[in-house]
Amino acid sequence: MKKSKPVCHNLHQDIIDNCRKGDKKAQFRLYKLYYRNMFNISLRILNDTGQAEDIMQESFLSAFEKIDSYEGKVSFGAWLKRIVINRSLDALKKRKAGIISIDNAAELPEVNDEDTGEELINLQVEKIHKCIKLLPDGYRIILSMYLLEGYDH
């Protein structure tokens, strides 16, 4: 079977090629390049640190097992991101999470007039993040993927 030429140029193509050969050091280098972003994506979907870590690890294992199916039509990061998102959504479907009331937002830090501009912005960002975490799973995922990941509705 003839492999199609990659359409997307990958900055780390040499590492990807070595991963295809089963090079454990190359796999570790690729992991170090992408793990933080992939963890954050999973965390925004699952809203659970432990589960996000598990999903990230499973996603990398899956990616390394199926790296020969990566054709280079999109960047490696985008391909891996799709794996992480799919696994995170699958884990969320399996989990029977209750709906958290948005009324808990009253427990968030208050903004006072003495805060400087930067402190005020940091408090507002913190409050927004806490409110997003309180949203029911479906709303939180859609909002995160739209605002933070750049996906369409």
Beta strands, then each sheet from edge to edge (+ up, - down):
end
